[in-house]
């Protein structure tokens, strides 16, 4: 639940911004987003530790699955 709460705090920072505004956050807002990202990361690392899951291996495995499900189509 804490991961979802912290992720929502990240989304809240961007809720009413355009893509250009989101990409060019002023430093105070950028620092605040960095803190929220850190919160999400710390909760995920702790959850992975408790469940004995290697998050890097899980991410690599998921990327391989996604590559098979959604192959890159070039030249369209």
VEXVOVO-884319 format. One record per atom (N, C-alpha, C, CB): atom name; residue in one letter; x, y, z; residue number from 1. Coordinates in steps of 0.1 Angstrom, whole numbers, m for minus. Atoms other than C-alpha are relative to their C-alpha. Glycine has a CB too. Layout:
<sites>
<site atom="CA" res="A" X="X" Y="Y" Z="Z" n="NUM"/>
...
</sites>
This chain:
<sites>
<site atom="N" res="X" X="8" Y="m12" Z="0" n="1"/>
<site atom="CA" res="X" X="0" Y="0" Z="0" n="1"/>
<site atom="C" res="X" X="9" Y="13" Z="0" n="1"/>
<site atom="CB" res="X" X="m9" Y="0" Z="12" n="1"/>
<site atom="N" res="X" X="m8" Y="m12" Z="m1" n="2"/>
<site atom="CA" res="X" X="28" Y="24" Z="8" n="2"/>
<site atom="C" res="X" X="6" Y="3" Z="m14" n="2"/>
<site atom="CB" res="X" X="12" Y="m2" Z="10" n="2"/>
<site atom="N" res="X" X="m5" Y="m3" Z="13" n="3"/>
<site atom="CA" res="X" X="42" Y="20" Z="m27" n="3"/>
<site atom="C" res="X" X="m10" Y="7" Z="m8" n="3"/>
<site atom="CB" res="X" X="4" Y="m14" Z="m8" n="3"/>
<site atom="N" res="X" X="10" Y="m7" Z="7" n="4"/>
<site atom="CA" res="X" X="9" Y="30" Z="m42" n="4"/>
<site atom="C" res="X" X="m2" Y="14" Z="5" n="4"/>
<site atom="CB" res="X" X="m13" Y="m8" Z="1" n="4"/>
<site atom="N" res="X" X="2" Y="m14" Z="m5" n="5"/>
<site atom="CA" res="X" X="6" Y="60" Z="m19" n="5"/>
<site atom="C" res="X" X="11" Y="9" Z="m4" n="5"/>
<site atom="CB" res="X" X="0" Y="m1" Z="16" n="5"/>
<site atom="N" res="X" X="m11" Y="m8" Z="4" n="6"/>
<site atom="CA" res="X" X="41" Y="72" Z="m27" n="6"/>
<site atom="C" res="X" X="0" Y="3" Z="m15" n="6"/>
<site atom="CB" res="X" X="13" Y="m7" Z="4" n="6"/>
<site atom="N" res="X" X="1" Y="m1" Z="14" n="7"/>
<site atom="CA" res="X" X="36" Y="66" Z="m64" n="7"/>
<site atom="C" res="X" X="m11" Y="11" Z="m3" n="7"/>
<site atom="CB" res="X" X="m4" Y="m13" Z="m7" n="7"/>
<site atom="N" res="X" X="10" Y="m10" Z="2" n="8"/>
<site atom="CA" res="X" X="4" Y="87" Z="m62" n="8"/>
<site atom="C" res="X" X="5" Y="14" Z="3" n="8"/>
<site atom="CB" res="X" X="m12" Y="m3" Z="9" n="8"/>
<site atom="N" res="X" X="m6" Y="m13" Z="m3" n="9"/>
<site atom="CA" res="X" X="24" Y="115" Z="m46" n="9"/>
<site atom="C" res="X" X="9" Y="5" Z="m12" n="9"/>
<site atom="CB" res="X" X="9" Y="m1" Z="13" n="9"/>
<site atom="N" res="X" X="m8" Y="m4" Z="12" n="10"/>
<site atom="CA" res="X" X="47" Y="115" Z="m77" n="10"/>
<site atom="C" res="X" X="m10" Y="5" Z="m11" n="10"/>
<site atom="CB" res="X" X="8" Y="m12" Z="m6" n="10"/>
<site atom="N" res="X" X="10" Y="m4" Z="10" n="11"/>
<site atom="CA" res="X" X="16" Y="116" Z="m100" n="11"/>
<site atom="C" res="X" X="m6" Y="13" Z="3" n="11"/>
<site atom="CB" res="X" X="m11" Y="m11" Z="m1" n="11"/>
<site atom="N" res="X" X="6" Y="m12" Z="m4" n="12"/>
<site atom="CA" res="X" X="2" Y="144" Z="m81" n="12"/>
<site atom="C" res="X" X="8" Y="12" Z="m4" n="12"/>
<site atom="CB" res="X" X="m2" Y="1" Z="16" n="12"/>
<site atom="N" res="X" X="m9" Y="m11" Z="4" n="13"/>
<site atom="CA" res="X" X="32" Y="166" Z="m89" n="13"/>
<site atom="C" res="X" X="m1" Y="3" Z="m15" n="13"/>
<site atom="CB" res="X" X="15" Y="m4" Z="3" n="13"/>
<site atom="N" res="X" X="1" Y="m2" Z="14" n="14"/>
<site atom="CA" res="X" X="25" Y="162" Z="m126" n="14"/>
<site atom="C" res="X" X="m14" Y="1" Z="m5" n="14"/>
<site atom="CB" res="X" X="7" Y="m12" Z="m7" n="14"/>
<site atom="N" res="X" X="14" Y="2" Z="4" n="15"/>
<site atom="CA" res="X" X="m13" Y="160" Z="m126" n="15"/>
<site atom="C" res="X" X="m5" Y="11" Z="m10" n="15"/>
<site atom="CB" res="X" X="m8" Y="1" Z="12" n="15"/>
<site atom="N" res="X" X="5" Y="m11" Z="8" n="16"/>
<site atom="CA" res="X" X="m20" Y="194" Z="m142" n="16"/>
<site atom="C" res="X" X="11" Y="6" Z="m10" n="16"/>
<site atom="CB" res="X" X="m6" Y="11" Z="8" n="16"/>
<site atom="N" res="X" X="m11" Y="m5" Z="9" n="17"/>
<site atom="CA" res="X" X="13" Y="199" Z="m162" n="17"/>
<site atom="C" res="X" X="m1" Y="m6" Z="m14" n="17"/>
<site atom="CB" res="X" X="13" Y="m3" Z="7" n="17"/>
<site atom="N" res="X" X="m1" Y="5" Z="14" n="18"/>
<site atom="CA" res="X" X="18" Y="196" Z="m199" n="18"/>
<site atom="C" res="X" X="13" Y="m8" Z="0" n="18"/>
<site atom="CB" res="X" X="1" Y="12" Z="m10" n="18"/>
<site atom="N" res="X" X="m12" Y="7" Z="1" n="19"/>
<site atom="CA" res="X" X="45" Y="173" Z="m211" n="19"/>
<site atom="C" res="X" X="13" Y="8" Z="0" n="19"/>
<site atom="CB" res="X" X="0" Y="m8" Z="m13" n="19"/>
<site atom="N" res="X" X="m11" Y="m9" Z="0" n="20"/>
<site atom="CA" res="X" X="68" Y="202" Z="m217" n="20"/>
<site atom="C" res="X" X="3" Y="5" Z="14" n="20"/>
<site atom="CB" res="X" X="m2" Y="12" Z="m10" n="20"/>
<site atom="N" res="X" X="m2" Y="m5" Z="m14" n="21"/>
<site atom="CA" res="X" X="62" Y="216" Z="m182" n="21"/>
<site atom="C" res="X" X="6" Y="m12" Z="9" n="21"/>
<site atom="CB" res="X" X="m13" Y="5" Z="6" n="21"/>
<site atom="N" res="X" X="m5" Y="11" Z="m8" n="22"/>
<site atom="CA" res="X" X="68" Y="181" Z="m168" n="22"/>
<site atom="C" res="X" X="15" Y="m2" Z="m2" n="22"/>
<site atom="CB" res="X" X="m8" Y="m13" Z="m3" n="22"/>
<site atom="N" res="X" X="m14" Y="3" Z="4" n="23"/>
<site atom="CA" res="X" X="101" Y="178" Z="m186" n="23"/>
<site atom="C" res="X" X="10" Y="11" Z="5" n="23"/>
<site atom="CB" res="X" X="2" Y="m1" Z="m15" n="23"/>
<site atom="N" res="X" X="m8" Y="m11" Z="m4" n="24"/>
<site atom="CA" res="X" X="113" Y="212" Z="m173" n="24"/>
<site atom="C" res="X" X="m4" Y="5" Z="14" n="24"/>
<site atom="CB" res="X" X="m1" Y="12" Z="m11" n="24"/>
<site atom="N" res="X" X="3" Y="m4" Z="m14" n="25"/>
<site atom="CA" res="X" X="105" Y="212" Z="m136" n="25"/>
<site atom="C" res="X" X="10" Y="10" Z="6" n="25"/>
<site atom="CB" res="X" X="m2" Y="m12" Z="8" n="25"/>
<site atom="N" res="X" X="m10" Y="m8" Z="m8" n="26"/>
<site atom="CA" res="X" X="120" Y="240" Z="m116" n="26"/>
<site atom="C" res="X" X="6" Y="m8" Z="11" n="26"/>
<site atom="CB" res="X" X="m8" Y="13" Z="7" n="26"/>
<site atom="N" res="X" X="m8" Y="8" Z="m9" n="27"/>
<site atom="CA" res="X" X="146" Y="228" Z="m92" n="27"/>
<site atom="C" res="X" X="m7" Y="m4" Z="13" n="27"/>
<site atom="CB" res="X" X="13" Y="7" Z="4" n="27"/>
<site atom="N" res="X" X="7" Y="5" Z="m12" n="28"/>
<site atom="CA" res="X" X="124" Y="228" Z="m60" n="28"/>
<site atom="C" res="X" X="m10" Y="m11" Z="m3" n="28"/>
<site atom="CB" res="X" X="m7" Y="12" Z="6" n="28"/>
<site atom="N" res="X" X="9" Y="11" Z="3" n="29"/>
<site atom="CA" res="X" X="98" Y="207" Z="m77" n="29"/>
<site atom="C" res="X" X="7" Y="m13" Z="m4" n="29"/>
<site atom="CB" res="X" X="m10" Y="4" Z="m11" n="29"/>
<site atom="N" res="X" X="m8" Y="12" Z="4" n="30"/>
<site atom="CA" res="X" X="124" Y="184" Z="m92" n="30"/>
<site atom="C" res="X" X="5" Y="m7" Z="12" n="30"/>
<site atom="CB" res="X" X="11" Y="5" Z="m10" n="30"/>
<site atom="N" res="X" X="m5" Y="6" Z="m12" n="31"/>
<site atom="CA" res="X" X="139" Y="178" Z="m58" n="31"/>
<site atom="C" res="X" X="m11" Y="m7" Z="7" n="31"/>
<site atom="CB" res="X" X="6" Y="11" Z="9" n="31"/>
<site atom="N" res="X" X="11" Y="6" Z="m6" n="32"/>
<site atom="CA" res="X" X="105" Y="171" Z="m44" n="32"/>
<site atom="C" res="X" X="m4" Y="m14" Z="m7" n="32"/>
<site atom="CB" res="X" X="m12" Y="9" Z="1" n="32"/>
<site atom="N" res="X" X="2" Y="12" Z="7" n="33"/>
<site atom="CA" res="X" X="99" Y="145" Z="m71" n="33"/>
<site atom="C" res="X" X="11" Y="m10" Z="2" n="33"/>
<site atom="CB" res="X" X="m1" Y="3" Z="m16" n="33"/>
<site atom="N" res="X" X="m11" Y="9" Z="m3" n="34"/>
<site atom="CA" res="X" X="133" Y="130" Z="m65" n="34"/>
<site atom="C" res="X" X="m2" Y="m7" Z="14" n="34"/>
<site atom="CB" res="X" X="13" Y="7" Z="0" n="34"/>
<site atom="N" res="X" X="3" Y="6" Z="m13" n="35"/>
<site atom="CA" res="X" X="123" Y="125" Z="m28" n="35"/>
<site atom="C" res="X" X="m11" Y="m10" Z="m1" n="35"/>
<site atom="CB" res="X" X="m4" Y="11" Z="10" n="35"/>
<site atom="N" res="X" X="11" Y="9" Z="1" n="36"/>
<site atom="CA" res="X" X="91" Y="108" Z="m38" n="36"/>
<site atom="C" res="X" X="5" Y="m13" Z="m7" n="36"/>
<site atom="CB" res="X" X="m12" Y="6" Z="m8" n="36"/>
<site atom="N" res="X" X="m6" Y="12" Z="7" n="37"/>
<site atom="CA" res="X" X="110" Y="85" Z="m63" n="37"/>
<site atom="C" res="X" X="8" Y="m8" Z="10" n="37"/>
<site atom="CB" res="X" X="8" Y="5" Z="m12" n="37"/>
<site atom="N" res="X" X="m8" Y="7" Z="m10" n="38"/>
<site atom="CA" res="X" X="133" Y="77" Z="m35" n="38"/>
<site atom="C" res="X" X="m9" Y="m8" Z="10" n="38"/>
<site atom="CB" res="X" X="9" Y="9" Z="8" n="38"/>
<site atom="N" res="X" X="9" Y="7" Z="m9" n="39"/>
<site atom="CA" res="X" X="104" Y="67" Z="m12" n="39"/>
<site atom="C" res="X" X="m5" Y="m12" Z="m7" n="39"/>
<site atom="CB" res="X" X="m12" Y="9" Z="3" n="39"/>
<site atom="N" res="X" X="5" Y="12" Z="7" n="40"/>
<site atom="CA" res="X" X="90" Y="44" Z="m39" n="40"/>
<site atom="C" res="X" X="11" Y="m11" Z="m1" n="40"/>
<site atom="CB" res="X" X="m5" Y="4" Z="m14" n="40"/>
<site atom="N" res="X" X="m11" Y="10" Z="1" n="41"/>
<site atom="CA" res="X" X="124" Y="28" Z="m45" n="41"/>
<site atom="C" res="X" X="3" Y="m7" Z="13" n="41"/>
<site atom="CB" res="X" X="12" Y="8" Z="m5" n="41"/>
<site atom="N" res="X" X="m3" Y="6" Z="m13" n="42"/>
<site atom="CA" res="X" X="130" Y="23" Z="m8" n="42"/>
<site atom="C" res="X" X="m10" Y="m11" Z="4" n="42"/>
<site atom="CB" res="X" X="1" Y="10" Z="11" n="42"/>
<site atom="N" res="X" X="11" Y="10" Z="m3" n="43"/>
<site atom="CA" res="X" X="96" Y="6" Z="m3" n="43"/>
<site atom="C" res="X" X="1" Y="m12" Z="m9" n="43"/>
<site atom="CB" res="X" X="m14" Y="6" Z="m2" n="43"/>
<site atom="N" res="X" X="m2" Y="11" Z="9" n="44"/>
<site atom="CA" res="X" X="102" Y="m16" Z="m34" n="44"/>
<site atom="C" res="X" X="12" Y="m9" Z="4" n="44"/>
<site atom="CB" res="X" X="1" Y="5" Z="m14" n="44"/>
<site atom="N" res="X" X="m12" Y="7" Z="m4" n="45"/>
<site atom="CA" res="X" X="137" Y="m26" Z="m23" n="45"/>
<site atom="C" res="X" X="m3" Y="m8" Z="13" n="45"/>
<site atom="CB" res="X" X="12" Y="9" Z="2" n="45"/>
<site atom="N" res="X" X="4" Y="7" Z="m13" n="46"/>
<site atom="CA" res="X" X="123" Y="m35" Z="12" n="46"/>
<site atom="C" res="X" X="m9" Y="m12" Z="m3" n="46"/>
<site atom="CB" res="X" X="m6" Y="10" Z="10" n="46"/>
<site atom="N" res="X" X="9" Y="11" Z="4" n="47"/>
<site atom="CA" res="X" X="95" Y="m55" Z="m3" n="47"/>
<site atom="C" res="X" X="7" Y="m12" Z="m7" n="47"/>
<site atom="CB" res="X" X="m12" Y="5" Z="m9" n="47"/>
<site atom="N" res="X" X="m8" Y="11" Z="7" n="48"/>
<site atom="CA" res="X" X="119" Y="m74" Z="m26" n="48"/>
<site atom="C" res="X" X="8" Y="m7" Z="10" n="48"/>
<site atom="CB" res="X" X="9" Y="7" Z="m11" n="48"/>
<site atom="N" res="X" X="m8" Y="6" Z="m10" n="49"/>
<site atom="CA" res="X" X="141" Y="m81" Z="4" n="49"/>
<site atom="C" res="X" X="m8" Y="m10" Z="8" n="49"/>
<site atom="CB" res="X" X="7" Y="10" Z="9" n="49"/>
<site atom="N" res="X" X="9" Y="8" Z="m8" n="50"/>
<site atom="CA" res="X" X="112" Y="m94" Z="25" n="50"/>
<site atom="C" res="X" X="m4" Y="m13" Z="m8" n="50"/>
<site atom="CB" res="X" X="m12" Y="8" Z="5" n="50"/>
<site atom="N" res="X" X="5" Y="11" Z="8" n="51"/>
<site atom="CA" res="X" X="100" Y="m116" Z="m4" n="51"/>
<site atom="C" res="X" X="11" Y="m8" Z="m6" n="51"/>
<site atom="CB" res="X" X="m9" Y="5" Z="m10" n="51"/>
<site atom="N" res="X" X="m11" Y="7" Z="6" n="52"/>
<site atom="CA" res="X" X="135" Y="m127" Z="m14" n="52"/>
<site atom="C" res="X" X="0" Y="0" Z="m15" n="52"/>
<site atom="CB" res="X" X="2" Y="m14" Z="5" n="52"/>
<site atom="N" res="X" X="1" Y="m2" Z="14" n="53"/>
<site atom="CA" res="X" X="131" Y="m113" Z="m49" n="53"/>
<site atom="C" res="X" X="12" Y="9" Z="m4" n="53"/>
<site atom="CB" res="X" X="m13" Y="5" Z="m5" n="53"/>
<site atom="N" res="X" X="m11" Y="m9" Z="5" n="54"/>
<site atom="CA" res="X" X="161" Y="m99" Z="m68" n="54"/>
<site atom="C" res="X" X="m7" Y="9" Z="m10" n="54"/>
<site atom="CB" res="X" X="11" Y="m9" Z="m8" n="54"/>
<site atom="N" res="X" X="7" Y="m9" Z="8" n="55"/>
<site atom="CA" res="X" X="146" Y="m68" Z="m83" n="55"/>
<site atom="C" res="X" X="6" Y="2" Z="m14" n="55"/>
<site atom="CB" res="X" X="m2" Y="14" Z="7" n="55"/>
<site atom="N" res="X" X="m7" Y="m1" Z="13" n="56"/>
<site atom="CA" res="X" X="172" Y="m65" Z="m111" n="56"/>
<site atom="C" res="X" X="m4" Y="m12" Z="m9" n="56"/>
<site atom="CB" res="X" X="15" Y="2" Z="2" n="56"/>
<site atom="N" res="X" X="3" Y="12" Z="8" n="57"/>
<site atom="CA" res="X" X="166" Y="m101" Z="m122" n="57"/>
<site atom="C" res="X" X="m15" Y="1" Z="m4" n="57"/>
<site atom="CB" res="X" X="3" Y="m12" Z="8" n="57"/>
<site atom="N" res="X" X="14" Y="m1" Z="3" n="58"/>
<site atom="CA" res="X" X="128" Y="m95" Z="m120" n="58"/>
<site atom="C" res="X" X="m2" Y="10" Z="m11" n="58"/>
<site atom="CB" res="X" X="m8" Y="4" Z="13" n="58"/>
<site atom="N" res="X" X="2" Y="m10" Z="11" n="59"/>
<site atom="CA" res="X" X="131" Y="m64" Z="m142" n="59"/>
<site atom="C" res="X" X="5" Y="m5" Z="m13" n="59"/>
<site atom="CB" res="X" X="7" Y="13" Z="4" n="59"/>
<site atom="N" res="X" X="m5" Y="6" Z="12" n="60"/>
<site atom="CA" res="X" X="153" Y="m82" Z="m167" n="60"/>
<site atom="C" res="X" X="m9" Y="m10" Z="m6" n="60"/>
<site atom="CB" res="X" X="14" Y="m6" Z="2" n="60"/>
<site atom="N" res="X" X="9" Y="10" Z="5" n="61"/>
<site atom="CA" res="X" X="129" Y="m111" Z="m169" n="61"/>
<site atom="C" res="X" X="m13" Y="6" Z="m6" n="61"/>
<site atom="CB" res="X" X="m4" Y="m9" Z="12" n="61"/>
<site atom="N" res="X" X="12" Y="m6" Z="5" n="62"/>
<site atom="CA" res="X" X="99" Y="m88" Z="m173" n="62"/>
<site atom="C" res="X" X="3" Y="8" Z="m13" n="62"/>
<site atom="CB" res="X" X="m5" Y="11" Z="10" n="62"/>
<site atom="N" res="X" X="m4" Y="m7" Z="13" n="63"/>
<site atom="CA" res="X" X="117" Y="m68" Z="m201" n="63"/>
<site atom="C" res="X" X="1" Y="m11" Z="m11" n="63"/>
<site atom="CB" res="X" X="13" Y="7" Z="2" n="63"/>
<site atom="N" res="X" X="0" Y="11" Z="10" n="64"/>
<site atom="CA" res="X" X="123" Y="m101" Z="m219" n="64"/>
<site atom="C" res="X" X="m14" Y="m4" Z="m4" n="64"/>
<site atom="CB" res="X" X="8" Y="m12" Z="5" n="64"/>
<site atom="N" res="X" X="14" Y="3" Z="3" n="65"/>
<site atom="CA" res="X" X="86" Y="m110" Z="m216" n="65"/>
<site atom="C" res="X" X="m6" Y="11" Z="m9" n="65"/>
<site atom="CB" res="X" X="m8" Y="m2" Z="13" n="65"/>
<site atom="N" res="X" X="6" Y="m12" Z="8" n="66"/>
<site atom="CA" res="X" X="76" Y="m75" Z="m229" n="66"/>
<site atom="C" res="X" X="5" Y="0" Z="m14" n="66"/>
<site atom="CB" res="X" X="3" Y="13" Z="7" n="66"/>
<site atom="N" res="X" X="m6" Y="0" Z="13" n="67"/>
<site atom="CA" res="X" X="100" Y="m78" Z="m258" n="67"/>
<site atom="C" res="X" X="m7" Y="m11" Z="m9" n="67"/>
<site atom="CB" res="X" X="15" Y="m3" Z="1" n="67"/>
<site atom="N" res="X" X="7" Y="10" Z="8" n="68"/>
<site atom="CA" res="X" X="83" Y="m110" Z="m269" n="68"/>
<site atom="C" res="X" X="m15" Y="4" Z="m3" n="68"/>
<site atom="CB" res="X" X="0" Y="m14" Z="7" n="68"/>
<site atom="N" res="X" X="14" Y="m4" Z="1" n="69"/>
<site atom="CA" res="X" X="48" Y="m96" Z="m263" n="69"/>
<site atom="C" res="X" X="m2" Y="12" Z="m10" n="69"/>
<site atom="CB" res="X" X="m6" Y="3" Z="13" n="69"/>
<site atom="N" res="X" X="1" Y="m12" Z="8" n="70"/>
<site atom="CA" res="X" X="55" Y="m63" Z="m280" n="70"/>
<site atom="C" res="X" X="12" Y="3" Z="m8" n="70"/>
<site atom="CB" res="X" X="m3" Y="12" Z="10" n="70"/>
<site atom="N" res="X" X="m13" Y="m1" Z="8" n="71"/>
<site atom="CA" res="X" X="82" Y="m67" Z="m306" n="71"/>
<site atom="C" res="X" X="0" Y="14" Z="m7" n="71"/>
<site atom="CB" res="X" X="1" Y="m11" Z="m11" n="71"/>
<site atom="N" res="X" X="m2" Y="m13" Z="7" n="72"/>
<site atom="CA" res="X" X="96" Y="m35" Z="m322" n="72"/>
<site atom="C" res="X" X="m3" Y="m3" Z="m15" n="72"/>
<site atom="CB" res="X" X="14" Y="5" Z="3" n="72"/>
<site atom="N" res="X" X="3" Y="1" Z="15" n="73"/>
<site atom="CA" res="X" X="81" Y="m30" Z="m357" n="73"/>
<site atom="C" res="X" X="6" Y="12" Z="m6" n="73"/>
<site atom="CB" res="X" X="m15" Y="m1" Z="m3" n="73"/>
<site atom="N" res="X" X="m7" Y="m12" Z="7" n="74"/>
<site atom="CA" res="X" X="103" Y="m8" Z="m379" n="74"/>
<site atom="C" res="X" X="m5" Y="2" Z="m14" n="74"/>
<site atom="CB" res="X" X="15" Y="m2" Z="0" n="74"/>
<site atom="N" res="X" X="3" Y="m3" Z="13" n="75"/>
<site atom="CA" res="X" X="95" Y="9" Z="m411" n="75"/>
<site atom="C" res="X" X="m15" Y="1" Z="m3" n="75"/>
<site atom="CB" res="X" X="5" Y="m11" Z="m9" n="75"/>
<site atom="N" res="X" X="14" Y="m2" Z="3" n="76"/>
<site atom="CA" res="X" X="58" Y="15" Z="m407" n="76"/>
<site atom="C" res="X" X="m3" Y="15" Z="m1" n="76"/>
<site atom="CB" res="X" X="m9" Y="m6" Z="11" n="76"/>
</sites>
